[in-house]
Amino acid sequence: MTEKETLKAALEKKAALGNDIDLSKFDDNDDVHLKSTEEISVAGKSRMEHVGIELDAENRSGSFIQADNAALEQKVRPQTPLELMNTGIAAQKYSELVKKYWWKAVSADTDKYTAITALEKENGYFIRVKAGKKIKYPLQACIFISHEQQLQRVHNVVIVEDDAELNIISGCASDPEVDKAIHLGISEFFIGKNAKLTFTMIHSWGENVAVRPRTVSIVEEGGQFISNYVCMEKVKDVQMNPVTRLVGKGAVARLNSILVAPKGSHLDIGGKAILEVPGTRAEIVARTISTGGEVVNRGTMIGQAEGVRAHLECHGLMLSNDGYISAIPQLDAFTGNAELSHEAAVGRIAPEEIEYLMARGLDEEEATSTIVRGFLNINIEGLPESLAAKIADTLDTFTLEKGL
């Protein structure tokens, strides 16, 4: 079979994991896409700011904004040594990079969602930091849905070359007027020797939006990859299980997530770290709350070499009699001295914890709120102060809305 025939065959397959989505019910809407950020509604811009996107980009090294399947903004701060452009443009400009990186981390025929993204015109962001360059300000990348029944396809390629450093803030959102849509986000990250990439993704989708990210990161010798994911608002259906491959000695990965599932949400979210060579380390930390929604929290550590170390921590908190949390930790060791460990716990707030704080002057609501905030307080590295403040505000809003 030719490559195109293989991809077309993959389109016919149902998703192997979780809820299958009928893509024929959605539309590209390519003939009605927005032409500039000025056409985004006021409410849409507010949603973008909510996920950490600065429309003036004053404190950003670069800014990429894609609405539906069109890039609206691709700009880099003057004198900043990085490349930023649409992946379609990059594919035309750099044929040698296409051969080396495009669809090399994520297989294009992984499932129907990757296949349709590979078959259609390239959309998404291409980011490259050349060797030895450390970017001072974070780069922002916004993926936005503006039309009802939108089928959004995104293929991102990020390359941080040897001894380089970059911090990316990825804000994904839909216009409040959008009820139903689907986002397909394929991301391939390549972190070179002694390089560092911090990637923070914040989701704020509509209540009936389905989300299907597919991400693989490859980390070379001495490289560091820090991934932070925050989803605290109602979304219909998210299915993501990003994979990080540690392929060079001394490579390190840390994957953090903060998840809140209101009633009507289904979150099937995980993380997988594959430690392929000696001396690699990985950590996955997840904090999950159900206020009536459904959460499947997966975490997998695979030790394939001598002397690797990894730890997995999945903690869930039930704040409703509806919904559920399913924690599924998995450790696979293929060598005698791999050190893999995990902690997994799901439960409610213990009465004695509330009583302890009430004995020190807090009322019941204040005590509960303090416990919830503490539970969700993961030390997220690499966040600028403005974004850390937004996340803290979101926590405050959440606890107030829930009466905690």
Salt bridges, closest charged atoms under 4 A:
ASP20 OD2 - LYS112 NZ 3.31
ASP28 OD1 - ARG153 NH1 2.77
GLU54 OE2 - ARG60 NH1 3.62
ASP68 OD2 - HIS147 ND1 2.68
GLU73 OE1 - LYS75 NZ 3.78
GLU83 OE1 - ARG128 NE 2.70
ASP111 OD2 - ARG214 NE 2.76
GLU122 OE1 - HIS155 ND1 2.99
GLU161 OE2 - ARG128 NH1 3.60
GLU188 OE1 - HIS155 NE2 2.76
GLU207 OE1 - LYS234 NZ 3.62
GLU233 OE2 - HIS50 NE2 2.45
ASP237 OD2 - ARG212 NH2 2.98
ASP268 OD1 - ARG298 NE 2.72
GLU276 OE2 - ARG245 NE 2.61
GLU294 OE1 - HIS266 ND1 2.94
GLU313 OE2 - ARG287 NH2 2.69
GLU313 OE1 - HIS311 NE2 3.91
ASP322 OD2 - LYS263 NZ 3.94
GLU343 OE2 - HIS311 NE2 3.55
GLU343 OE1 - HIS315 NE2 3.72
GLU381 OE2 - LYS196 NZ 2.75
GLU381 OE1 - ARG254 NH2 3.32
ASP396 OD1 - ARG373 NH1 2.57
